[in-house]
Amino acid sequence: MVIQKPQGASPLLVLGKVTTILDCFSIERPEPTLQEIIRATRLPSSTCQRLVQSMVHEGFLDREGDRYRIGIGLVRWATPGTVGLDIVRLIKPVLQELRDQTGETASLYIRDGAYRTIVAVAETRHVVMRPFMVGMVMPLHAGAPGKIFLAYDDEAWEELGDGSAHQLERFTASTPESLDRLRAQADEGRAQGYFAAFGERHEDVGSISAPVFDHSGRLVAALGLGFPTQRIGEEDVPRLGPVVAQAAASASSRLGHSPPVP
């Protein structure tokens, strides 16, 4: 962290002022304005403004409009800093960019037991579309997002139990009907960093998904595209797969994830 300190000021004095600024953030008041910070710290206006700008530059604070909140840079070092972190708010711009880049519906999923639920959507502007709506609940074993959870989350396998016929309900001829098939698909998704599925839940719907990790490296969501198979086919996967993986990496970065150095 490089903060310009007043000439002649000791590092301890500067750190004390930074601490005073950070003390302005709480669960009850997570996003104060600059003027509120100045009033709370009682620091000279110019000094406070300079320090706050430096803290934003270093990632200790994030700015949205005229309000500030604890930044991802600080969250990487302090797990309590994740309290109140709004994953949907942080990732929604990534979904919109992915939708604009590909023209297809982009969605964010979280896992709940043996199911996945859509928590955010950026809808396609095409007339021909399949509805993907916030709150939709789908089984893990059918569709690309579920394979991502199975690829990176061991607890997801526990939820599937012994893979009985009831748990692995067949929706189409393409729906996986065995745990062995699911493991092969999960391995494929982990190896390439994304997974594509066609017609597993509805014969005319396909999906491509990739993993989203938080600052601790834990899988927290699956991000991806959903589309009608009349517009996107398996021949498009080599082009769209890496695009989805890059969007998921961008979403992970917004949550403070730093990929391991090769």
Secondary structure, 3 states (H helix, E strand, C coil): CCCCCCCCCCHHHHHHHHHHHHCCCCCCCCCCEHHHHHHHHCCCHHHHHHHHHHHHHCCCEEEECCEEEECHHHHCCCHHHHCCCCHHHHHHHHHHHHHHHHCCEEEEEEEECCEEEEEEEECCCCCCCCCCCCCCEEECCCCHHHHHHHHHCHHHHHHHCCCCCCCCCCCCCCCCCCHHHHHHHHHHHHHHCCEEEECCCCCCEEEEEEEEECCCCCEEEEEEEEEECCCCCHHHHHHHHHHHHHHHHHHHHHCCCCCCCC
